[in-house]
Amino acid sequence: MGKEYTVQEALRLAIKAEKDSMDFYRKAASATRIDRAKRVFRLLAEEEKEHLSYFFEFYQGDEFGELDAFVASPPDRTAANYVALKKAIDRETHEQKALEIALHEEKTLMDRYARFAEDIVDPHVRGIFERVIRETRKHYELIESEYAHVMRMVHESDQDIYVRE
């Protein structure tokens, strides 16, 4: 059985996770050579910043400081997703690998936030986690679509063409 979290512990972990994701997407956007992937990563970074603001609104701790300063702070270079991206950049396989890492991270976050939401009594805070879960699911679908495009797989927008032929 997993650990039960207080609302504040869940918010603290979510803030850290969203910051790590935002930093990851910013780094991925700056490293990629494919314009479309660059736009996807930038969009995801901005949405992670929005998630941070949701969580900051209810978090009562002070270790992160003010939101704007925290967003602008350097990335945690020891975060697993950041380390994996750095290795991918060094190998020149970063678009594909960055998308694979992103898929894994978004899935992990959906699962973690679902566990948090189950144990949160405050309906407003639970609603924030549920909203972020829905948005994270959309992130996953967007990344999955971009991955199919980068890998030159049949994209969902092309499926009608292939079905008819």
N, C-alpha and C positions, 0 to 999 in steps of 0.2 A: 504494500500500500504506500502511496506517495505521501509526502509531507503536507500537512495542512498549513496554509498561510493566513496571516492576518491580512486585512485589506491593505494596510500600509506596507507590509512585506511584498505583497503582490504588486502594488503600485511601484515600489522601488525596483523590483526585478524587471517590471515592464518598461520602466523608464530607461534602465540600463540596456535592455534588449533593443528598444527602439532607437536609441542613440547609436548602438553598434550597427544596426541595420542601416541607418541613415548614412553613417560614415562609410560603410561598405559600398552602398549604392553611389555615393559621391566619388569614391575612389574608382569604382568600376566604370563610371561615366567618363572620368578623366583618362582612363587607360584604354578604353575601347576605340577601335578605328571605324566601326560601323555606325553611321549616323543614326540609323533607326534604333539600334541598341543603346546608343548614347542617350537618346531622347527618353527611352523607357527607363533607364537607370536614373536619369534626372527627375523624372516624374515620381518614381518610387521614393527617391530621397526626400522630395518635398512632402509626400504623403506620410512618410515616417516622422517628419518634423511635426506634422499636424497631430499624429498620434501622441507624440511627446507632450504637446500642449494639453491634450485631453487628460493625460495622466498627471501632469504637473498641477492641474487645477485642484486635485484632491489630495495630493501628496503633502504630508505634514512635516516631513524631514527637511533638513537644510544642507545635507552633504553635497547636493548638486548645484547649489547657488541659484541664481536667477536663470530663467529659461534661455534667454538670448545668449548669455555668457556660456551656458552649458552647451547649447547647440554649436557655438563657435569654438568650443574647446577642442584640442587635438583628439584624434581618434585613439581608442585603446588598441594599440598595436599588438596586444596579446590576445585579443578576441579571436576565437577560432575561425570565424568567417573571414576576418581581415587577413589572418596568417595564410589561410588557404588561397585567398585572392592574390596575395603577394607572390606566392609560389607559382600560381598560374600565369601571372604577368611575366615573371622571369622566364617561363617556358614558351611564351608567345602563343598560348592557347587560351588567352583570358576571356574572350567573348563567350565561348562555349562553356568553359569551366566556371566563369562568373555566374552564368545563368543556372548551371547545375547547383552551385553552392546556394544561390538565391532560392531555388526551388526547395532545397532541403531546409534552409533557414525559415522560410515562410510556413512550411508544413510544421516544423517544430514549434514555431510561435503560435500557430492555430491551436495545436494540442495543449500547449502550456496555458494559453489564455482561457481555453475551455475549462481546464481544471481549476483555474483561479475563479472563474465566473460561477462555477458550481458551489463554491464555499463562501461567496460574498453575499451577505444578508442585505446590505444597503442596495435597494433597487436601482438607484441612480448610478452608483459605481458599477454594479453588475451590468447595467445597460451600456456603460462605456466599454467594458470588456467585450460585450456581445457585439457592439458596433464595430470595434476594432477587429474582431474575429471575421465579421462579414467583409470588411475592407481588406483584410489579409487574404481571405479566400479569393477576392478579385485580383489582388497582387499575384497570387499563385497562378491564376488563370492567364493573366497578362504575360507573366514570365514564361509559362508553358507555351504560349502562342509564339512569343519571340524566340524561344529555344527551337521550336519547330521551323521557324523561318531561317534562323542562323544555320541549322543543320540541314536545310534544304529538304525538309520533310514535307509531306502534303499538309498544307495549311488549311484550317477549317474553312477559310473563304474560298479555297479551291476545290473543296470536296464535291460540289455539284458538277464541276467539269469532269472530274474523274469518274463519278458515278454514271454519268451519261455516256461516256466513251466506251 
